[in-house]
């Protein structure tokens, strides 16, 4: 079912596992490192996040998306790149592109809402959907719990001596001084006429350490080792996890940040199908000084926030 991307059983360190076994964790670490150092992507099953909760997030975001445009505009994400990135983005307002593109791509055919706690002055939760905040924040916390366990195993796989100290570089998630955010996305039916090169989500790599992705319909594609795009369809009960640019650099390229995209379906049936996804972008704290973890100095040390600014400026276009 998975094709190119391996499926890994995470039950040894799932959120509902009360009896963690060292040998099982070592085997799980080996599986994850094999995937993250080659493919850069993996499907995780048995994480402890039930499908019912994923569907609950989809439903709450749908409820927001069905609000009048004037209501949604009240919660628009600030366009100032120096502002915190909490808020709604209308269809076509965001563009993702790869480094080296001469001209911006057309706006992506998606509507999304970034949840980036803690909210800053002037930012609010949608009062028209009172369950929005509690549902999203509960899900944010569960994603955080899975992500920090993944980071722990990756650190062990990379041979980090002080794993506990390394995990302290993620202590401000959801508290400020950290860019971790939860993004809910809705891809509506594709119009009969679209702009040249317009897609649902342009090809890109993620800027973070790692990303958790939940999806309900096909569309996601990933570049394989031959440089060709292959499908990464939804597998029930799994999370798609991928390495981001920050971890690739931090690991001196041992971990692989892989390009991916969401194309416009070719079939008429596919073009009329709504696609929904949730992405949890897990960042280290903004003031962390990133030095290559193997001591190689392959890349010069850089503050996480400075590296993120570089990556955003090179690949992320919005207006």
N, C-alpha and C positions, 0 to 999 in steps of 0.2 A: 504493500500500500504506500510505503514512504518513498520508493524510488531511490533517488540519490541521497537523501538525508536519512541518517540512521535514527531508529527509534530506541530510546533508552528508558529502562524502568527505573524511576526515581524513588520507588517505595522504601528503599533503605534509608532515605533521608527525607521522606515526605512529611508534610506538616502533621499528619495523623499517626506517625510512627512514634511510639512511646519507648521502644527498646532498640536503640541504635547500636549496631554491631560494627566494630572496627574493621573486621575483615570485609564485610559487605561494603563499607564506605570506600575501602581501598579499591575494590573491584569496580565500584561505581565511578570513582575518580579516574581510573584507567580508561573506562568507556568514554567518559566525557572528554578527556584530554585527546583521545584518538580522534573524536569528531571535531573538537574545537581547533585543533592544530592542522586539520586537513580541509574539511568542508566548511567549518565556521558556523555551521547550523546543526541543530539536533531537535528531534521531537522528544519531549519528556512526557511519560505517562505515570500515573499514580503519584502526583505531586501533593495531593491533599486539597487542591482547589476543585470543588465539584462543578460539574457542567451546569447545574442549576444556578449557581452563583454567577457564572459567566453569562448565562441567558438573562439573568436579572439585570446585569449591567447593560446588556444590549437593549432590553426593554425600556429601561429608564432613559437611556440616551435617545431612543426612538421617540419617546414622549417629549423630550426637549426639541428634537428635530421637527416635530409636527406642530410646534408653536408658530405663531405668525412671525414673519421676518423681522418686524419691528421689535418684537419681544427678544428674539435671539440677538439682534444687534446691540442690545443693552449690555450683553456679556461678551462683546467682541474682544479678542486678544489685542493688546496694544501693538501697534505697528512699529513703535520705537524699539530697535534691536537691543537697547540697553535696559529695557523694561523686563520684568519677570514675565514668563511666557504662559501665564494662566489665561484661559478664555477660549471663546468660540471663534472658528474660522469658517467663513462662508464658502460655498462651492466656488472653486476656481480662484480663491484668494491666495492659496499657497502653491509654490512651485518648487519641486526638487529637481536638481540637475547634477551631473557629474562635473568634476574639475575639468577644465579645458573646453567647455562649451562656449562658443563665441557669443551666442545670443540666448537670453532667457527662454526657457520652454513655456508653452501656454500653461495657464493655471490648471492644476490637477482637478480631476472630476471627483472630488470628495469633499465632504463636510465633516469637520472634526472639532473636538473640544479638548483642550489641554487642561489637566488638573495638576497644579503645581503648588502644593502647600509648603509653608503657610502663606495664605493670601496676603498681599501687600495693600497699601492704602489705595482705595478706589476699586478694588477687585471684590466681587461678590459671587455668591452661589445663586443659581436660578431660583427665585422665590416662587415662580409659577410651577415648578416641579419640586415640591418640598422634600421628596425622598432622594433627590439628586445627590446632595452632600453626604448623607449617611451611607448610601449604597456605594458611592464612588470611593469614599475614604476607607470603608471596610475592605473593599477590594484592593485598594492601594496598599493597605497594611498586609494583606495576605501575599500580594506580589512581592512586597519587601521581604517577607519572611522566606519565600522561596529563593529570591535573588541572593540574599546574604548567605544562604546555604550553598548556593552555586559558587559564589565568590570564595567561600572557605575551601571548597573542594578544588577549585582551580588553583588557588594559592598553594595548596598541598601538592598538586600536580606539577606546578612550576618549581617546586623545591624551596618555597619561601620558608626561611628558618623560623621567624616569629609570626606565625599565622594570626595569633590574637592581636598583635600590634598592627598587622596589615588590615584586619577588619575594622580597627579604629579609624581608618581613613574613610569610613562610610558612616560615621556616627551622627551626622547632621541630616540624614535623609528625612525629608518631611518637616524639618525644623529651620530651614534657612541655610545659606552658605552651601547649598547643594542643589544641583539641577535636576534631580530625579523627578520625573513626571509621568502621569498616566494619561494616555491619549485614547479617546473613543472616536471611532471613525465610521462614517456611513457613506457608502458609494451608491448613489441612486441609479436608476436605469439610465443608460447612455442615450443622449439625444440622437435624433436621426442625423443631424449635422453637427460635427465637431471641428475644432481647429486642427490644422496640420500639426502632426507630432503630439497631439494632446493624448494623455493617458490618464488612468485612474490615480497612479502614483509613479512619478518618474524614477528612473534607476538611480540608486544612491547607496552609500554605506551609512550606517548609524554612527553618531559621534560618541556615544556613551561607552561604558564598560561592557554591558550586555543588555539585551532586550528580550522581554517575554511577549509573545504574540499569541492572541486568541482570535480565531477566525471561524466564520460560519459557512462561507462559500468559496469556491476556487477563485484563483486570480493571482495569488502570490507566486512569483518566479524567482529563482536563485541562480547565480552564475556557478557553473561547475568547474572542475579543474581544467577542462578544455576550453574555457572561456565562452561556453554556450549556456543560454538560459534554459532551465528545466523547471517544471512545475513543482510547487510545494503545497499540495492541496491540503485542506483540513482533514485531520484524522480525529474522529470523535474521542473525547477524553484526554487529549494531549495539548501541550503548550509547545509552540515553536520557539526555540531559544537561539539567538545568534550573538556572536561576539561583535563588539563595536570598535571604532577606531582607537579609542583611548586604551583599551586593553591590548590591542595589537601593538601599539607603540610601546606601552609600558612593559610588555613581555618581550621586547626586542624582536617582534614579528613571529614569535612562536605561536601565538594565538592569531587566528585569521579572521579579519573583518571582510565579509563577502558582499559584493554588490547584489542588490535585489530590487524588485519593482512589482507593480500591479498593472498589468496591461488591460486594455479594453478587449473584452471577449470578442471572438470572431463570429460566433453563431448569433442569430437573431434572438434565440431564447436566452443565451448568456447575457446579451446586452440589456435585456429587460429585467434581469435578476438583480435585486438589491444585494450588495455585499456589505457585511459588517465585520469590524475587527476592533480589537483592543490592543494597544501596545504600551508596555511598561518599560520606560527607558531608565536604566539604573546607572547613576553616576556616582563617582567618588566625590568627596567634599571639595569645594572649589579652591581651597587654599592648600591642597595637597601638592607637594613637590614630587613630580613623577620622574624617578630615575629608573633606568632599565633594571628590572628585577634580577637579572642574571649578572649584574655588575659589568656588563660588556661595554657600556657607554656607546652603544650603537647609535643612540639618539641623545642629544644633550638634555640635561635636566630642564624641566619646564613646569610651571604651575598649571594645575588642571584647568583653571579658568582661562588662562592664556591660550592653552592648546584648544580648548573648546571654541574660543573666539576665532582662532585661525581657521578651524574646520567649518564653522558656520559661515564665515566670510567667503570661503572657497566654494561651498557646495549648496548653500541654502539661500534661496531667493524668495522674498515674500513682499507683498504689497497690498 
